[in-house]
C-alpha cells in the first residue's frame, strides 16, 4: 500500500475514534444533574453564603441538610452536591437534630425538598 493512503487511513481512524468518544460522553449527560447550592441559610432568611449551582457527578446527588434545635425549631439549612448521599433523619448532634435528603430526578431537585 502507498504510504500516503496509510497516513490518510490512520488520520480518518483517529478522527472517528475522537468522534465516537465525544458521542459516548454526550450520552452520559442525562446522568448529570445540576443542584442548587447554599452553604448557609438561617431560618426565615435568604441564602447568605454560597448561593449558586453545582453539577453532580455520577457518584453525587443533590442534597439538602437541615439542622433543627432540640425543641424542633428549624435553625439552619444548607444544600449542594454530595458524594455518597443518603437520606438520614434525626441525627443527634449536641443540642441539634440533623437531616439529609438526597435527589437525582431532575435539575435543581433539591430546591423544594
C-alpha positions in Angstrom: 0.0 0.0 0.0 1.0 3.6 -0.6 2.3 5.5 2.5 0.0 8.3 1.7 -3.0 6.0 1.8 -1.9 4.5 5.1 -1.4 8.0 6.6 -4.8 9.1 5.4 -6.5 5.9 6.8 -4.8 6.4 10.2 -6.0 10.1 10.3 -9.6 9.0 9.5 -9.5 6.3 12.1 -8.1 8.8 14.7 -10.9 11.3 13.9 -13.5 8.5 14.1 -12.3 7.4 17.5 -12.4 11.0 18.7 -15.9 11.4 17.4 -17.2 8.2 18.9 -15.6 9.2 22.3 -17.3 12.5 22.3 -20.6 10.9 21.4 -20.4 8.4 24.2 -19.5 11.2 26.6 -22.6 13.1 25.4 -24.8 10.0 26.1 -23.8 10.2 29.8 -25.0 13.8 30.2 -28.5 12.6 31.1 -26.9 11.2 34.3 -25.5 14.6 35.2 -27.8 16.7 37.4 -27.4 20.4 38.4 -28.1 21.2 42.0 -28.8 24.4 43.9 -26.1 25.3 46.4 -26.3 27.4 49.5 -23.7 26.9 52.2 -25.6 28.9 54.9 -29.3 29.8 55.2 -30.7 30.6 58.6 -34.4 30.0 59.2 -36.6 32.8 57.8 -33.8 34.3 55.8 -32.4 34.1 52.3 -29.2 32.3 51.5 -26.4 34.3 53.0 -23.3 32.3 51.8 -22.5 30.1 48.8 -25.6 30.6 46.6 -25.3 29.1 43.2 -25.4 25.8 41.2 -23.1 22.8 41.3 -23.0 19.9 38.8 -23.3 16.5 40.5 -21.1 13.7 39.1 -22.4 10.2 38.7 -21.3 9.5 42.2 -23.0 12.5 43.7 -26.6 13.6 44.3 -28.3 16.9 45.1 -28.6 17.2 48.9 -30.4 19.4 51.4 -29.3 19.4 55.0 -31.4 20.8 57.8 -30.4 21.4 61.4 -33.1 21.8 64.0 -32.8 22.9 67.6 -33.7 20.1 70.1 -37.1 21.8 70.5 -37.9 21.1 66.8 -37.4 24.7 65.5 -35.5 24.9 62.2 -32.2 26.7 62.7 -30.1 26.2 59.6 -30.4 24.8 56.0 -27.6 24.0 53.6 -27.6 22.5 50.1 -25.4 21.4 47.3 -23.8 18.3 45.6 -22.9 15.5 47.9 -20.9 12.3 47.2 -22.4 9.1 48.6 -25.5 11.0 49.7 -28.0 9.1 51.9 -31.4 10.1 53.3 -31.0 10.4 57.1 -33.3 11.6 59.7 -32.8 13.0 63.2 -29.0 12.5 63.7 -28.3 13.9 67.2 -25.5 16.4 67.1 -25.1 18.1 70.5 -28.4 20.0 71.1 -29.4 19.8 67.4 -31.1 17.3 65.1 -29.7 17.0 61.6 -31.5 15.7 58.5 -30.2 14.9 55.0 -32.4 14.5 51.9 -31.0 13.5 48.5 -32.4 13.5 45.0 -31.2 13.0 41.4 -34.5 13.1 39.5 -34.1 16.4 37.6 -32.1 19.6 37.7 -32.4 21.7 40.9 -34.5 18.9 42.5 -33.1 19.9 45.9 -34.7 23.4 45.8 -38.0 22.2 47.1 -37.1 19.2 49.3 
